[in-house]
Every structure is written in C-alpha cells, then in structure tokens.
Amino acid sequence: MMKRRILVVTGLFVLFSLLFLGTVAQATEYKIQKGDSLYSISKKFGVSVNEIKSSNNLSGKKLMPGQVLTINKGDKKEVATSSVREKSKAKSVSSARDTSKSESASVYKIKKGDTLATIARKTGVSQKHIMAMNNVSPKNLRVGRTLVLSKAPRGSSPATNADEDLLEDEEEEEDASMSDSGSEIACEKQTEELLGMWGSVEERKLFIKVATGFLGAPYRLGGATVKGIDCSAFVRKMYEFFDIALPRTAREQSNVGMRVNRNELVEGDLVFFRTKRPIGHVGIYIGNNEFVHASYRNKAVRIDNLDQPYFQKRFQRAVRVKGLGDKGGT
C-alpha cells in the first residue's frame, strides 16, 4: 500500500515537473534594440501586443533601449485573430473604395476627340450599352454631353417636372381607326379571372429575377426581341417564359387577369399608365413600390418608382395575371 502511494506521488511530481518545464520553455527574454516597438516585437515573436504588456506589467507603449522583456509564446491565438481582423478591415476599406469608384464612374462627360470606341475603353462599358442607354450613335456625340453608363440605382430621387414628357404614345401598332375615348376603355369588360397560378413563392421571385435581368435592353417601338422591344412586348415576353399567353398591346393586357388596388400590389402584377391614350404604357411590379418596364424616352428597359410625379399622376390600374394560394392571393 505504501509503495503504491509513493508511486502515485512520484508520478504526480514528474507530471507537474514536465508541465512546469514545458511552460517555462515557452517563455524567452528579449533585449530591446533602438527602433523597436511593441508592434514590431509582437510580429517578430508571433504574440500579441496585449500579451507582451501583460507579461511585463507595461501600461503604456514607451520602450527603452536595453530594457529586457519576457516574451511568452504560449498564446498565439490572439495574434492570429488580430491578423484576421486587420485583413478583414483592409478588405472592407478596399471594397468601399471600389464601390465609390464604381459609383463615380456611372456617368461620363464627352471630351473633344472622344469616340464611342475610346469612351468604351476608358469606362469599360461596351459601345452597344452606351448607345442603348443614351440613344446616341457614333455620328451624334457632342462635346460636353454627359453619358449615363449604368442604370439609376433603386431608391434614387423621384423625377422632377422636367420629366413630365417621360412617356410617349407607345402603342402605335394598334389599329389607328380604334377609338381612344375613355368611355370605350371603361366599357371594355375585365375578365376578373387569373390566367394561372405560381407554383411557389420562389417561382414568382424567379420571374422577377428574369424580368430585371433584361435591364438595359434597347427599346424599339413595335419591337419584340432583345435587339429592340416595346413596353407591352416586354411584358408579354416575360410571361411567355412562364407559360402565360398575354395579348399584344397594353390596352388589351389591361383587360385580362384580376383587377387589384394599388395598395394590394404584389410582385408580378401589371401596372398601367395613361399617355396620349387612356391606357398607353405597361410595366411589371417588382416590389418596394417599383416596376420594370421598357421605356420609350430612355430607350431601354429600366426600373422606376410609382411615386415619381409622372407615374403617380398617370397611374390607371393594376391587374394580377397569376395568383399564389387557393384564392390567388399574395
């Protein structure tokens, strides 16, 4: 029994000695040289500044040449964490700078001697995109004119009174003999029936993603392809991708589906506006009070806000083409 106790005590003593020696082996002394700082010493030994200060009872950062510091290498975790944080911070700053640079490059002022080719090289934006966004050609570049290089961001400021002429009569492909009186539009019967159902909320989100994927596509009156498309053809094409056949014109499209109030709008609903005709323009509601449409004035597919003065004043109606749930709700 006594021998067993002696063996146990001896074993514990050996284990304690090994642990103690291991801890001591982790520590070293360093004599401060001229030009040293806590930061440079921490990098040299792979320990944190706080660890050095704690091990040597330092309160400030001032060091004296010849001063001896005890460096405990036992805890490198804090240094690693600090390094990761510094890299993350540097990356965030770099990202912010890139974003700022991108935003500042969203417009370009034409200089003497510029051509579409040189502007494309300077800005990294293709000639085709520049032409579509600004309705310009190589022949009508004017020195001093400001070109838009990217679509306006969501949440941009509402249009001013200068935008009152934003839309034109976009449905000229309709029969010219057809009356445009408001009374005729009022007499046309709304179907009040959904044309289909979304398979899920995710399918509806995919629809919006597809529609906004056409931002910047060129506008062309009567066009129905990616080379040029008008407002009603754009709406018709988007729903065609999701197995819904819509009429060709905005006026006809306004009379299919189920009528909804503006405060009931959900993603995918169609919104209609008065231009020179009682129903002359159509877009697809994408949420956040915004809609995507093929714009005559801007000559491209773009996003605008329903609260912009022009659209707010000329909003006519909204219809739901596809529903979600048993009653076609949101």
Summary of the structure (lengths in Angstrom):
residues: 330
radius of gyration: 34.5
end to end distance: 81.4
largest distance: 118.8
contacts: 894
relative contact order: 0.10
helix: 39%
strand: 18%
